[in-house]
C-alpha cells in the first residue's frame, strides 16, 4: 500500500472555490479509481485556509494511474493558482490501523 499526506493553504478569498474544486476531484476519484482505497480531505478548524489530504492507494501502480489522469491535471491546474504556496507532500509508512486485519 502507498500512503500520502498533503498539506496546503488557500488564498483567503478563494476558500469556497477550493472546496468546490476538491469535491469535484474526489467524486471523479471515487467513480474512476478502485485502486484509491482512501481519499480524505480536511479543512483545519483553527485556520480555514489550511487543508490536508490523506490518501491510500492499494499499490504503486494504482498511485501511478492516479497521477496520470486527466482530472489530476485539471485539479492541479485549477487549485495550485489559488494556493498560497506549492502543496507539501509526504510519503507515509503505515504502522498500524483499526481498518487493517493484520493489526488486530
N, C-alpha and C positions, 0 to 999 in steps of 0.2 A: 504494500500500500504506500501511496505517496500523500503527504500532507503539507499544506501551505498555510501560512498566516500572512495576511496582507493588511497593512495599516496605511491610511491616507487621510488628509484633511482637505475639505472642500472650501472654496471661497465663500464667504458669509452669504452673499446674495444668491448663491446657486444651490442651496441645500435641497429644495424641493425638486429641482431639475435633476440633481444627482440621484435622489431616491427613485424618481421615475425611470431613469436610465438603468439603475441597478435592478429594479423589479422586472423590467423588460428582459434584461440579460438573464436573470435567474430563471424566468419562465422558459426561455429558449434552452437553457441547460437542462432543465427538468424534462422538457419534451424530447430532446435530441441526444442526451448523454447518459445512457445507463451505467457507464463506467465512472461517472462522477457520483460517488455514493453520499457525499455531503457537500452542500454549499450553503453556509450560513453567513448572513450579512448582519452586522450590528452597528448601531449608532450609539456613541457614548452619551450617557445621560448628562454628565457634567460638562460636556463640550459638544454641542450639536454639530460642529463642523468635522468632528472626528469619526471615522468609520473603520471597522475591522471586518475582514472577510476570513472565514476559516473554511478550508476546502480539503476534502479527502477524495482521492482517486483510487480505484481498485488496482491500478498498475501504472507503470511508467508509460505504457502505450496509451492508456486512457488519458493521461495528462497530456501527452504529445498530441493526440487527436483534438483535445480541447483547445490547446494553444493555436492550432491551425484552422480554426473555424472562422467563417465569415463574421459571425456575431461577436467573437472575441475582438477582432479587428475593429468592428463598429463600436464596441464598448470602449476600447482604448481611445479611439479617435474622438468620441464624444465626451468621455469622462475626464481624461487627462487634461484637456484645456481648462476645466473648471476646478482642478486641484491646485492647492497652494504650492505643492512640490510633487515630484515624482513619487508614486506609492512605494513603500518599503516592503519587500518580500522576504520572508524567512521560510526555509525548508525545515520541517519538523520531523523528529523521530517519535513515534508513539511508544510510550512506556506502558500505559495501561488504560483501560476504558471499561465502563459499565456496559458497553454495547458489543464487546468483543468476547466471544466464547472462551478463548484461551486464557482469559484473565479471571475467570470465575473462582 
